[in-house]
Amino acid sequence: MNIDCTPEEARVFLGLPDVQPMQEHLMKEMQVSLSANLKAMDPNTMINAWLPTTFKGFEQLQELFASQMNPSRKR
């Protein structure tokens, strides 16, 4: 048996709800959210978010790494 109908006609025939307005609304919200999160992809923003507040910049981070790699450091 072949039934020739559009997805819209099949949805109405089966009594399924029309979720297209909800889907469009959710897609718009996702687009806004993703656009806002693109700003977080900025390297400076990511470093500021990842590093604790005790680090004031890359210089302190470099000093921390250098102090840990110093062979004369007591363990």
mmCIF file of the N, C-alpha and C atoms, coordinates in Angstrom:
data_MODEL
# 
_entry.id   MODEL 
# 
loop_
_atom_site.group_PDB 
_atom_site.id 
_atom_site.type_symbol 
_atom_site.label_atom_id 
_atom_site.label_alt_id 
_atom_site.label_comp_id 
_atom_site.label_asym_id 
_atom_site.label_entity_id 
_atom_site.label_seq_id 
_atom_site.pdbx_PDB_ins_code 
_atom_site.Cartn_x 
_atom_site.Cartn_y 
_atom_site.Cartn_z 
_atom_site.occupancy 
_atom_site.B_iso_or_equiv 
_atom_site.pdbx_formal_charge 
_atom_site.auth_seq_id 
_atom_site.auth_comp_id 
_atom_site.auth_asym_id 
_atom_site.auth_atom_id 
_atom_site.pdbx_PDB_model_num 
ATOM 1   N N  . MET A 1 1  ? 0.841  -1.158 0.000  1.00 0.00 ? 1  MET A N  1 
ATOM 2   C CA . MET A 1 1  ? 0.000  0.000  0.000  1.00 0.00 ? 1  MET A CA 1 
ATOM 3   C C  . MET A 1 1  ? 0.900  1.239  0.000  1.00 0.00 ? 1  MET A C  1 
ATOM 4   N N  . ASN A 1 2  ? 0.669  2.131  -0.904 1.00 0.00 ? 2  ASN A N  1 
ATOM 5   C CA . ASN A 1 2  ? 1.369  3.403  -0.978 1.00 0.00 ? 2  ASN A CA 1 
ATOM 6   C C  . ASN A 1 2  ? 0.412  4.527  -0.624 1.00 0.00 ? 2  ASN A C  1 
ATOM 7   N N  . ILE A 1 3  ? 0.877  5.392  0.250  1.00 0.00 ? 3  ILE A N  1 
ATOM 8   C CA . ILE A 1 3  ? 0.083  6.567  0.600  1.00 0.00 ? 3  ILE A CA 1 
ATOM 9   C C  . ILE A 1 3  ? 0.897  7.786  0.207  1.00 0.00 ? 3  ILE A C  1 
ATOM 10  N N  . ASP A 1 4  ? 0.307  8.603  -0.623 1.00 0.00 ? 4  ASP A N  1 
ATOM 11  C CA . ASP A 1 4  ? 0.994  9.798  -1.095 1.00 0.00 ? 4  ASP A CA 1 
ATOM 12  C C  . ASP A 1 4  ? 0.463  10.999 -0.316 1.00 0.00 ? 4  ASP A C  1 
ATOM 13  N N  . CYS A 1 5  ? 1.291  11.472 0.644  1.00 0.00 ? 5  CYS A N  1 
ATOM 14  C CA . CYS A 1 5  ? 0.888  12.648 1.418  1.00 0.00 ? 5  CYS A CA 1 
ATOM 15  C C  . CYS A 1 5  ? 2.133  13.379 1.903  1.00 0.00 ? 5  CYS A C  1 
ATOM 16  N N  . THR A 1 6  ? 1.943  14.604 2.265  1.00 0.00 ? 6  THR A N  1 
ATOM 17  C CA . THR A 1 6  ? 3.050  15.403 2.786  1.00 0.00 ? 6  THR A CA 1 
ATOM 18  C C  . THR A 1 6  ? 3.235  15.091 4.266  1.00 0.00 ? 6  THR A C  1 
ATOM 19  N N  . PRO A 1 7  ? 4.375  15.428 4.830  1.00 0.00 ? 7  PRO A N  1 
ATOM 20  C CA . PRO A 1 7  ? 4.558  15.232 6.270  1.00 0.00 ? 7  PRO A CA 1 
ATOM 21  C C  . PRO A 1 7  ? 3.503  15.981 7.093  1.00 0.00 ? 7  PRO A C  1 
ATOM 22  N N  . GLU A 1 8  ? 3.108  17.161 6.627  1.00 0.00 ? 8  GLU A N  1 
ATOM 23  C CA . GLU A 1 8  ? 2.072  17.936 7.322  1.00 0.00 ? 8  GLU A CA 1 
ATOM 24  C C  . GLU A 1 8  ? 0.744  17.177 7.325  1.00 0.00 ? 8  GLU A C  1 
ATOM 25  N N  . GLU A 1 9  ? 0.381  16.613 6.176  1.00 0.00 ? 9  GLU A N  1 
ATOM 26  C CA . GLU A 1 9  ? -0.866 15.849 6.082  1.00 0.00 ? 9  GLU A CA 1 
ATOM 27  C C  . GLU A 1 9  ? -0.807 14.606 6.966  1.00 0.00 ? 9  GLU A C  1 
ATOM 28  N N  . ALA A 1 10 ? 0.322  13.933 7.007  1.00 0.00 ? 10 ALA A N  1 
ATOM 29  C CA . ALA A 1 10 ? 0.467  12.744 7.854  1.00 0.00 ? 10 ALA A CA 1 
ATOM 30  C C  . ALA A 1 10 ? 0.354  13.119 9.325  1.00 0.00 ? 10 ALA A C  1 
ATOM 31  N N  . ARG A 1 11 ? 0.960  14.247 9.711  1.00 0.00 ? 11 ARG A N  1 
ATOM 32  C CA . ARG A 1 11 ? 0.889  14.698 11.100 1.00 0.00 ? 11 ARG A CA 1 
ATOM 33  C C  . ARG A 1 11 ? -0.557 14.971 11.503 1.00 0.00 ? 11 ARG A C  1 
ATOM 34  N N  . VAL A 1 12 ? -1.291 15.681 10.644 1.00 0.00 ? 12 VAL A N  1 
ATOM 35  C CA . VAL A 1 12 ? -2.693 15.997 10.937 1.00 0.00 ? 12 VAL A CA 1 
ATOM 36  C C  . VAL A 1 12 ? -3.520 14.715 10.986 1.00 0.00 ? 12 VAL A C  1 
ATOM 37  N N  . PHE A 1 13 ? -3.292 13.803 10.052 1.00 0.00 ? 13 PHE A N  1 
ATOM 38  C CA . PHE A 1 13 ? -4.051 12.552 10.004 1.00 0.00 ? 13 PHE A CA 1 
ATOM 39  C C  . PHE A 1 13 ? -3.833 11.724 11.268 1.00 0.00 ? 13 PHE A C  1 
ATOM 40  N N  . LEU A 1 14 ? -2.586 11.688 11.751 1.00 0.00 ? 14 LEU A N  1 
ATOM 41  C CA . LEU A 1 14 ? -2.279 10.901 12.944 1.00 0.00 ? 14 LEU A CA 1 
ATOM 42  C C  . LEU A 1 14 ? -2.615 11.636 14.237 1.00 0.00 ? 14 LEU A C  1 
ATOM 43  N N  . GLY A 1 15 ? -3.012 12.895 14.131 1.00 0.00 ? 15 GLY A N  1 
ATOM 44  C CA . GLY A 1 15 ? -3.398 13.656 15.319 1.00 0.00 ? 15 GLY A CA 1 
ATOM 45  C C  . GLY A 1 15 ? -2.220 14.133 16.148 1.00 0.00 ? 15 GLY A C  1 
ATOM 46  N N  . LEU A 1 16 ? -1.064 14.261 15.525 1.00 0.00 ? 16 LEU A N  1 
ATOM 47  C CA . LEU A 1 16 ? 0.121  14.719 16.247 1.00 0.00 ? 16 LEU A CA 1 
ATOM 48  C C  . LEU A 1 16 ? 0.121  16.245 16.335 1.00 0.00 ? 16 LEU A C  1 
ATOM 49  N N  . PRO A 1 17 ? 0.670  16.782 17.406 1.00 0.00 ? 17 PRO A N  1 
ATOM 50  C CA . PRO A 1 17 ? 0.666  18.242 17.563 1.00 0.00 ? 17 PRO A CA 1 
ATOM 51  C C  . PRO A 1 17 ? 1.653  18.909 16.605 1.00 0.00 ? 17 PRO A C  1 
ATOM 52  N N  . ASP A 1 18 ? 1.369  20.164 16.280 1.00 0.00 ? 18 ASP A N  1 
ATOM 53  C CA . ASP A 1 18 ? 2.264  20.952 15.433 1.00 0.00 ? 18 ASP A CA 1 
ATOM 54  C C  . ASP A 1 18 ? 3.296  21.609 16.345 1.00 0.00 ? 18 ASP A C  1 
ATOM 55  N N  . VAL A 1 19 ? 4.524  21.109 16.312 1.00 0.00 ? 19 VAL A N  1 
ATOM 56  C CA . VAL A 1 19 ? 5.582  21.625 17.188 1.00 0.00 ? 19 VAL A CA 1 
ATOM 57  C C  . VAL A 1 19 ? 6.510  22.598 16.462 1.00 0.00 ? 19 VAL A C  1 
ATOM 58  N N  . GLN A 1 20 ? 6.185  22.955 15.229 1.00 0.00 ? 20 GLN A N  1 
ATOM 59  C CA . GLN A 1 20 ? 7.058  23.839 14.463 1.00 0.00 ? 20 GLN A CA 1 
ATOM 60  C C  . GLN A 1 20 ? 7.250  25.202 15.133 1.00 0.00 ? 20 GLN A C  1 
ATOM 61  N N  . PRO A 1 21 ? 6.204  25.866 15.663 1.00 0.00 ? 21 PRO A N  1 
ATOM 62  C CA . PRO A 1 21 ? 6.447  27.153 16.338 1.00 0.00 ? 21 PRO A CA 1 
ATOM 63  C C  . PRO A 1 21 ? 7.380  27.016 17.548 1.00 0.00 ? 21 PRO A C  1 
ATOM 64  N N  . MET A 1 22 ? 7.213  25.949 18.314 1.00 0.00 ? 22 MET A N  1 
ATOM 65  C CA . MET A 1 22 ? 8.084  25.719 19.466 1.00 0.00 ? 22 MET A CA 1 
ATOM 66  C C  . MET A 1 22 ? 9.516  25.454 18.999 1.00 0.00 ? 22 MET A C  1 
ATOM 67  N N  . GLN A 1 23 ? 9.668  24.668 17.946 1.00 0.00 ? 23 GLN A N  1 
ATOM 68  C CA . GLN A 1 23 ? 10.993 24.360 17.422 1.00 0.00 ? 23 GLN A CA 1 
ATOM 69  C C  . GLN A 1 23 ? 11.678 25.629 16.915 1.00 0.00 ? 23 GLN A C  1 
ATOM 70  N N  . GLU A 1 24 ? 10.947 26.489 16.222 1.00 0.00 ? 24 GLU A N  1 
ATOM 71  C CA . GLU A 1 24 ? 11.524 27.740 15.731 1.00 0.00 ? 24 GLU A CA 1 
ATOM 72  C C  . GLU A 1 24 ? 11.962 28.627 16.890 1.00 0.00 ? 24 GLU A C  1 
ATOM 73  N N  . HIS A 1 25 ? 11.141 28.687 17.942 1.00 0.00 ? 25 HIS A N  1 
ATOM 74  C CA . HIS A 1 25 ? 11.485 29.489 19.123 1.00 0.00 ? 25 HIS A CA 1 
ATOM 75  C C  . HIS A 1 25 ? 12.755 28.956 19.791 1.00 0.00 ? 25 HIS A C  1 
ATOM 76  N N  . LEU A 1 26 ? 12.833 27.645 19.967 1.00 0.00 ? 26 LEU A N  1 
ATOM 77  C CA . LEU A 1 26 ? 14.012 27.045 20.591 1.00 0.00 ? 26 LEU A CA 1 
ATOM 78  C C  . LEU A 1 26 ? 15.260 27.239 19.738 1.00 0.00 ? 26 LEU A C  1 
ATOM 79  N N  . MET A 1 27 ? 15.121 27.151 18.433 1.00 0.00 ? 27 MET A N  1 
ATOM 80  C CA . MET A 1 27 ? 16.271 27.363 17.549 1.00 0.00 ? 27 MET A CA 1 
ATOM 81  C C  . MET A 1 27 ? 16.771 28.804 17.635 1.00 0.00 ? 27 MET A C  1 
ATOM 82  N N  . LYS A 1 28 ? 15.853 29.770 17.743 1.00 0.00 ? 28 LYS A N  1 
ATOM 83  C CA . LYS A 1 28 ? 16.260 31.170 17.894 1.00 0.00 ? 28 LYS A CA 1 
ATOM 84  C C  . LYS A 1 28 ? 17.005 31.365 19.211 1.00 0.00 ? 28 LYS A C  1 
ATOM 85  N N  . GLU A 1 29 ? 16.493 30.755 20.291 1.00 0.00 ? 29 GLU A N  1 
ATOM 86  C CA . GLU A 1 29 ? 17.165 30.860 21.595 1.00 0.00 ? 29 GLU A CA 1 
ATOM 87  C C  . GLU A 1 29 ? 18.551 30.232 21.549 1.00 0.00 ? 29 GLU A C  1 
ATOM 88  N N  . MET A 1 30 ? 18.670 29.085 20.889 1.00 0.00 ? 30 MET A N  1 
ATOM 89  C CA . MET A 1 30 ? 19.974 28.433 20.775 1.00 0.00 ? 30 MET A CA 1 
ATOM 90  C C  . MET A 1 30 ? 20.943 29.298 19.984 1.00 0.00 ? 30 MET A C  1 
ATOM 91  N N  . GLN A 1 31 ? 20.454 29.939 18.929 1.00 0.00 ? 31 GLN A N  1 
ATOM 92  C CA . GLN A 1 31 ? 21.312 30.794 18.118 1.00 0.00 ? 31 GLN A CA 1 
ATOM 93  C C  . GLN A 1 31 ? 21.813 31.982 18.935 1.00 0.00 ? 31 GLN A C  1 
ATOM 94  N N  . VAL A 1 32 ? 20.944 32.582 19.732 1.00 0.00 ? 32 VAL A N  1 
ATOM 95  C CA . VAL A 1 32 ? 21.352 33.705 20.584 1.00 0.00 ? 32 VAL A CA 1 
ATOM 96  C C  . VAL A 1 32 ? 22.377 33.236 21.608 1.00 0.00 ? 32 VAL A C  1 
ATOM 97  N N  . SER A 1 33 ? 22.124 32.085 22.212 1.00 0.00 ? 33 SER A N  1 
ATOM 98  C CA . SER A 1 33 ? 23.041 31.545 23.216 1.00 0.00 ? 33 SER A CA 1 
ATOM 99  C C  . SER A 1 33 ? 24.403 31.220 22.609 1.00 0.00 ? 33 SER A C  1 
ATOM 100 N N  . LEU A 1 34 ? 24.412 30.593 21.450 1.00 0.00 ? 34 LEU A N  1 
ATOM 101 C CA . LEU A 1 34 ? 25.677 30.256 20.795 1.00 0.00 ? 34 LEU A CA 1 
ATOM 102 C C  . LEU A 1 34 ? 26.437 31.508 20.383 1.00 0.00 ? 34 LEU A C  1 
ATOM 103 N N  . SER A 1 35 ? 25.726 32.508 19.909 1.00 0.00 ? 35 SER A N  1 
ATOM 104 C CA . SER A 1 35 ? 26.382 33.762 19.528 1.00 0.00 ? 35 SER A CA 1 
ATOM 105 C C  . SER A 1 35 ? 27.018 34.425 20.737 1.00 0.00 ? 35 SER A C  1 
ATOM 106 N N  . ALA A 1 36 ? 26.327 34.380 21.874 1.00 0.00 ? 36 ALA A N  1 
ATOM 107 C CA . ALA A 1 36 ? 26.878 34.966 23.094 1.00 0.00 ? 36 ALA A CA 1 
ATOM 108 C C  . ALA A 1 36 ? 28.096 34.186 23.566 1.00 0.00 ? 36 ALA A C  1 
ATOM 109 N N  . ASN A 1 37 ? 28.070 32.872 23.403 1.00 0.00 ? 37 ASN A N  1 
ATOM 110 C CA . ASN A 1 37 ? 29.184 32.043 23.852 1.00 0.00 ? 37 ASN A CA 1 
ATOM 111 C C  . ASN A 1 37 ? 30.397 32.146 22.941 1.00 0.00 ? 37 ASN A C  1 
ATOM 112 N N  . LEU A 1 38 ? 30.223 32.656 21.737 1.00 0.00 ? 38 LEU A N  1 
ATOM 113 C CA . LEU A 1 38 ? 31.377 32.836 20.857 1.00 0.00 ? 38 LEU A CA 1 
ATOM 114 C C  . LEU A 1 38 ? 32.359 33.830 21.453 1.00 0.00 ? 38 LEU A C  1 
ATOM 115 N N  . LYS A 1 39 ? 31.859 34.770 22.239 1.00 0.00 ? 39 LYS A N  1 
ATOM 116 C CA . LYS A 1 39 ? 32.738 35.730 22.893 1.00 0.00 ? 39 LYS A CA 1 
ATOM 117 C C  . LYS A 1 39 ? 33.654 35.021 23.884 1.00 0.00 ? 39 LYS A C  1 
ATOM 118 N N  . ALA A 1 40 ? 33.177 33.914 24.448 1.00 0.00 ? 40 ALA A N  1 
ATOM 119 C CA . ALA A 1 40 ? 33.986 33.153 25.400 1.00 0.00 ? 40 ALA A CA 1 
ATOM 120 C C  . ALA A 1 40 ? 35.114 32.401 24.702 1.00 0.00 ? 40 ALA A C  1 
ATOM 121 N N  . MET A 1 41 ? 35.076 32.325 23.385 1.00 0.00 ? 41 MET A N  1 
ATOM 122 C CA . MET A 1 41 ? 36.132 31.640 22.648 1.00 0.00 ? 41 MET A CA 1 
ATOM 123 C C  . MET A 1 41 ? 37.369 32.519 22.484 1.00 0.00 ? 41 MET A C  1 
ATOM 124 N N  . ASP A 1 42 ? 37.269 33.781 22.870 1.00 0.00 ? 42 ASP A N  1 
ATOM 125 C CA . ASP A 1 42 ? 38.410 34.689 22.823 1.00 0.00 ? 42 ASP A CA 1 
ATOM 126 C C  . ASP A 1 42 ? 39.465 34.171 23.800 1.00 0.00 ? 42 ASP A C  1 
ATOM 127 N N  . PRO A 1 43 ? 40.724 33.988 23.368 1.00 0.00 ? 43 PRO A N  1 
ATOM 128 C CA . PRO A 1 43 ? 41.749 33.418 24.250 1.00 0.00 ? 43 PRO A CA 1 
ATOM 129 C C  . PRO A 1 43 ? 41.913 34.179 25.561 1.00 0.00 ? 43 PRO A C  1 
ATOM 130 N N  . ASN A 1 44 ? 41.879 35.492 25.505 1.00 0.00 ? 44 ASN A N  1 
ATOM 131 C CA . ASN A 1 44 ? 42.038 36.274 26.729 1.00 0.00 ? 44 ASN A CA 1 
ATOM 132 C C  . ASN A 1 44 ? 40.886 36.015 27.696 1.00 0.00 ? 44 ASN A C  1 
ATOM 133 N N  . THR A 1 45 ? 39.674 35.915 27.183 1.00 0.00 ? 45 THR A N  1 
ATOM 134 C CA . THR A 1 45 ? 38.512 35.637 28.023 1.00 0.00 ? 45 THR A CA 1 
ATOM 135 C C  . THR A 1 45 ? 38.609 34.240 28.626 1.00 0.00 ? 45 THR A C  1 
ATOM 136 N N  . MET A 1 46 ? 39.067 33.253 27.830 1.00 0.00 ? 46 MET A N  1 
ATOM 137 C CA . MET A 1 46 ? 39.186 31.889 28.348 1.00 0.00 ? 46 MET A CA 1 
ATOM 138 C C  . MET A 1 46 ? 40.225 31.814 29.460 1.00 0.00 ? 46 MET A C  1 
ATOM 139 N N  . ILE A 1 47 ? 41.374 32.460 29.271 1.00 0.00 ? 47 ILE A N  1 
ATOM 140 C CA . ILE A 1 47 ? 42.423 32.434 30.292 1.00 0.00 ? 47 ILE A CA 1 
ATOM 141 C C  . ILE A 1 47 ? 41.921 33.075 31.578 1.00 0.00 ? 47 ILE A C  1 
ATOM 142 N N  . ASN A 1 48 ? 41.247 34.210 31.452 1.00 0.00 ? 48 ASN A N  1 
ATOM 143 C CA . ASN A 1 48 ? 40.724 34.885 32.640 1.00 0.00 ? 48 ASN A CA 1 
ATOM 144 C C  . ASN A 1 48 ? 39.698 34.024 33.366 1.00 0.00 ? 48 ASN A C  1 
ATOM 145 N N  . ALA A 1 49 ? 38.919 33.256 32.632 1.00 0.00 ? 49 ALA A N  1 
ATOM 146 C CA . ALA A 1 49 ? 37.916 32.398 33.257 1.00 0.00 ? 49 ALA A CA 1 
ATOM 147 C C  . ALA A 1 49 ? 38.550 31.162 33.895 1.00 0.00 ? 49 ALA A C  1 
ATOM 148 N N  . TRP A 1 50 ? 39.593 30.633 33.280 1.00 0.00 ? 50 TRP A N  1 
ATOM 149 C CA . TRP A 1 50 ? 40.197 29.396 33.764 1.00 0.00 ? 50 TRP A CA 1 
ATOM 150 C C  . TRP A 1 50 ? 41.137 29.604 34.934 1.00 0.00 ? 50 TRP A C  1 
ATOM 151 N N  . LEU A 1 51 ? 41.875 30.696 34.919 1.00 0.00 ? 51 LEU A N  1 
ATOM 152 C CA . LEU A 1 51 ? 42.874 30.899 35.963 1.00 0.00 ? 51 LEU A CA 1 
ATOM 153 C C  . LEU A 1 51 ? 42.221 31.439 37.230 1.00 0.00 ? 51 LEU A C  1 
ATOM 154 N N  . PRO A 1 52 ? 42.692 30.994 38.373 1.00 0.00 ? 52 PRO A N  1 
ATOM 155 C CA . PRO A 1 52 ? 42.161 31.534 39.620 1.00 0.00 ? 52 PRO A CA 1 
ATOM 156 C C  . PRO A 1 52 ? 42.504 33.019 39.746 1.00 0.00 ? 52 PRO A C  1 
ATOM 157 N N  . THR A 1 53 ? 41.832 33.677 40.654 1.00 0.00 ? 53 THR A N  1 
ATOM 158 C CA . THR A 1 53 ? 42.054 35.115 40.822 1.00 0.00 ? 53 THR A CA 1 
ATOM 159 C C  . THR A 1 53 ? 43.427 35.419 41.397 1.00 0.00 ? 53 THR A C  1 
ATOM 160 N N  . THR A 1 54 ? 44.128 34.409 41.933 1.00 0.00 ? 54 THR A N  1 
ATOM 161 C CA . THR A 1 54 ? 45.464 34.662 42.476 1.00 0.00 ? 54 THR A CA 1 
ATOM 162 C C  . THR A 1 54 ? 46.466 34.979 41.381 1.00 0.00 ? 54 THR A C  1 
ATOM 163 N N  . PHE A 1 55 ? 46.192 34.517 40.160 1.00 0.00 ? 55 PHE A N  1 
ATOM 164 C CA . PHE A 1 55 ? 47.072 34.832 39.040 1.00 0.00 ? 55 PHE A CA 1 
ATOM 165 C C  . PHE A 1 55 ? 46.641 36.165 38.454 1.00 0.00 ? 55 PHE A C  1 
ATOM 166 N N  . LYS A 1 56 ? 47.550 37.098 38.400 1.00 0.00 ? 56 LYS A N  1 
ATOM 167 C CA . LYS A 1 56 ? 47.216 38.414 37.862 1.00 0.00 ? 56 LYS A CA 1 
ATOM 168 C C  . LYS A 1 56 ? 47.652 38.568 36.417 1.00 0.00 ? 56 LYS A C  1 
ATOM 169 N N  . GLY A 1 57 ? 48.320 37.598 35.884 1.00 0.00 ? 57 GLY A N  1 
ATOM 170 C CA . GLY A 1 57 ? 48.729 37.702 34.490 1.00 0.00 ? 57 GLY A CA 1 
ATOM 171 C C  . GLY A 1 57 ? 49.632 36.561 34.096 1.00 0.00 ? 57 GLY A C  1 
ATOM 172 N N  . PHE A 1 58 ? 50.054 36.604 32.863 1.00 0.00 ? 58 PHE A N  1 
ATOM 173 C CA . PHE A 1 58 ? 50.916 35.550 32.340 1.00 0.00 ? 58 PHE A CA 1 
ATOM 174 C C  . PHE A 1 58 ? 52.276 35.528 33.025 1.00 0.00 ? 58 PHE A C  1 
ATOM 175 N N  . GLU A 1 59 ? 52.744 36.687 33.499 1.00 0.00 ? 59 GLU A N  1 
ATOM 176 C CA . GLU A 1 59 ? 54.048 36.732 34.161 1.00 0.00 ? 59 GLU A CA 1 
ATOM 177 C C  . GLU A 1 59 ? 54.051 35.859 35.413 1.00 0.00 ? 59 GLU A C  1 
ATOM 178 N N  . GLN A 1 60 ? 52.991 35.951 36.208 1.00 0.00 ? 60 GLN A N  1 
ATOM 179 C CA . GLN A 1 60 ? 52.916 35.124 37.412 1.00 0.00 ? 60 GLN A CA 1 
ATOM 180 C C  . GLN A 1 60 ? 52.805 33.647 37.050 1.00 0.00 ? 60 GLN A C  1 
ATOM 181 N N  . LEU A 1 61 ? 52.083 33.349 35.993 1.00 0.00 ? 61 LEU A N  1 
ATOM 182 C CA . LEU A 1 61 ? 51.963 31.961 35.555 1.00 0.00 ? 61 LEU A CA 1 
ATOM 183 C C  . LEU A 1 61 ? 53.321 31.424 35.114 1.00 0.00 ? 61 LEU A C  1 
ATOM 184 N N  . GLN A 1 62 ? 54.079 32.242 34.390 1.00 0.00 ? 62 GLN A N  1 
ATOM 185 C CA . GLN A 1 62 ? 55.412 31.834 33.966 1.00 0.00 ? 62 GLN A CA 1 
ATOM 186 C C  . GLN A 1 62 ? 56.329 31.643 35.168 1.00 0.00 ? 62 GLN A C  1 
ATOM 187 N N  . GLU A 1 63 ? 56.232 32.532 36.150 1.00 0.00 ? 63 GLU A N  1 
ATOM 188 C CA . GLU A 1 63 ? 57.050 32.392 37.354 1.00 0.00 ? 63 GLU A CA 1 
ATOM 189 C C  . GLU A 1 63 ? 56.698 31.107 38.096 1.00 0.00 ? 63 GLU A C  1 
ATOM 190 N N  . LEU A 1 64 ? 55.418 30.780 38.142 1.00 0.00 ? 64 LEU A N  1 
ATOM 191 C CA . LEU A 1 64 ? 54.991 29.543 38.798 1.00 0.00 ? 64 LEU A CA 1 
ATOM 192 C C  . LEU A 1 64 ? 55.592 28.330 38.091 1.00 0.00 ? 64 LEU A C  1 
ATOM 193 N N  . PHE A 1 65 ? 55.485 28.288 36.771 1.00 0.00 ? 65 PHE A N  1 
ATOM 194 C CA . PHE A 1 65 ? 56.054 27.168 36.020 1.00 0.00 ? 65 PHE A CA 1 
ATOM 195 C C  . PHE A 1 65 ? 57.568 27.098 36.209 1.00 0.00 ? 65 PHE A C  1 
ATOM 196 N N  . ALA A 1 66 ? 58.239 28.235 36.155 1.00 0.00 ? 66 ALA A N  1 
ATOM 197 C CA . ALA A 1 66 ? 59.694 28.261 36.306 1.00 0.00 ? 66 ALA A CA 1 
ATOM 198 C C  . ALA A 1 66 ? 60.096 27.775 37.690 1.00 0.00 ? 66 ALA A C  1 
ATOM 199 N N  . SER A 1 67 ? 59.348 28.167 38.712 1.00 0.00 ? 67 SER A N  1 
ATOM 200 C CA . SER A 1 67 ? 59.695 27.731 40.067 1.00 0.00 ? 67 SER A CA 1 
ATOM 201 C C  . SER A 1 67 ? 59.505 26.224 40.235 1.00 0.00 ? 67 SER A C  1 
ATOM 202 N N  . GLN A 1 68 ? 58.552 25.641 39.544 1.00 0.00 ? 68 GLN A N  1 
ATOM 203 C CA . GLN A 1 68 ? 58.315 24.206 39.640 1.00 0.00 ? 68 GLN A CA 1 
ATOM 204 C C  . GLN A 1 68 ? 59.353 23.407 38.860 1.00 0.00 ? 68 GLN A C  1 
ATOM 205 N N  . MET A 1 69 ? 59.952 24.020 37.866 1.00 0.00 ? 69 MET A N  1 
ATOM 206 C CA . MET A 1 69 ? 60.932 23.326 37.030 1.00 0.00 ? 69 MET A CA 1 
ATOM 207 C C  . MET A 1 69 ? 62.359 23.563 37.488 1.00 0.00 ? 69 MET A C  1 
ATOM 208 N N  . ASN A 1 70 ? 62.559 24.338 38.500 1.00 0.00 ? 70 ASN A N  1 
ATOM 209 C CA . ASN A 1 70 ? 63.895 24.655 39.003 1.00 0.00 ? 70 ASN A CA 1 
ATOM 210 C C  . ASN A 1 70 ? 64.491 23.405 39.648 1.00 0.00 ? 70 ASN A C  1 
ATOM 211 N N  . PRO A 1 71 ? 65.612 22.899 39.140 1.00 0.00 ? 71 PRO A N  1 
ATOM 212 C CA . PRO A 1 71 ? 66.182 21.658 39.681 1.00 0.00 ? 71 PRO A CA 1 
ATOM 213 C C  . PRO A 1 71 ? 66.724 21.826 41.102 1.00 0.00 ? 71 PRO A C  1 
ATOM 214 N N  . SER A 1 72 ? 67.049 23.030 41.535 1.00 0.00 ? 72 SER A N  1 
ATOM 215 C CA . SER A 1 72 ? 67.595 23.224 42.883 1.00 0.00 ? 72 SER A CA 1 
ATOM 216 C C  . SER A 1 72 ? 66.493 23.379 43.930 1.00 0.00 ? 72 SER A C  1 
ATOM 217 N N  . ARG A 1 73 ? 65.253 23.288 43.498 1.00 0.00 ? 73 ARG A N  1 
ATOM 218 C CA . ARG A 1 73 ? 64.116 23.434 44.406 1.00 0.00 ? 73 ARG A CA 1 
ATOM 219 C C  . ARG A 1 73 ? 64.051 22.231 45.347 1.00 0.00 ? 73 ARG A C  1 
ATOM 220 N N  . LYS A 1 74 ? 63.767 22.499 46.627 1.00 0.00 ? 74 LYS A N  1 
ATOM 221 C CA . LYS A 1 74 ? 63.617 21.403 47.596 1.00 0.00 ? 74 LYS A CA 1 
ATOM 222 C C  . LYS A 1 74 ? 62.266 20.746 47.407 1.00 0.00 ? 74 LYS A C  1 
ATOM 223 N N  . ARG A 1 75 ? 62.266 19.427 47.542 1.00 0.00 ? 75 ARG A N  1 
ATOM 224 C CA . ARG A 1 75 ? 61.019 18.682 47.332 1.00 0.00 ? 75 ARG A CA 1 
ATOM 225 C C  . ARG A 1 75 ? 60.485 18.154 48.601 1.00 0.00 ? 75 ARG A C  1 
# 
